């Protein structure tokens, strides 16, 4: 099936999900919930959403500096906002590639190095998400309603997420481990080995390319953990806006599970699938499915509006057109 056919199919799927959820809950109930949202908490949520991208741009600029690539913060921030918009409109996170093209056009940074900086960024995102996911699981383990068997499993998963995060940080510095992983990759079937080797080599070599010193990966790890704490705080503020109970364990865990869902094929704008995953995740975490859906719809609409405004402002700031921002091949 071709790319365009898949997009049409996914768009139909997304529209069907939205229609089904609206019928199940009732569109009037969703609109009513939006009308009674607390504007102060909505403003707090918007501020946290903006802070996430300000912080993300600052971390990316630091990574570029580690690679001896200089770019003004304002330019990196505009490129980050363009990627935010592109990811909302282009599925499979392909909007990320647009960031590399926009950075090349705006700052003259070679495309290969811009992409490599994003590989490093993704590695630290994985570490940060793993850490916050583990933290959320450990906080959930303190919930008195859990029976002993589930409690042990949740604790084990929580410690596993934190250990994995720290392991990914430390592993590139262990030469014997690096050699063993590369050797074991060669023992896999040829097709799998051919796909895995570039990813593994990127992982080991990209962290080694950071130039500020041996402590730099630790600093970036800390920045990444702080960065991925923000979506949980954003979600907590949104729940407050809709007069719902806030459990930091649930919002931290739910926000990270939602991030993982973005790797699954979705329609443009994540229409329908975002609401479905949000409702499923927070419904299983103990919130009512109807209440969770109301908040999820509002959350998604707010994200789309913020992406449109911030991305729309940033495109002319970098002398790009909307077509160039959403179809980065035109910049090649």
Order of alpha helices (4+ residues) and beta strands (2+ residues): alpha-alpha-alpha-alpha-alpha-alpha-alpha-alpha-alpha-alpha-alpha-alpha-alpha-alpha-alpha
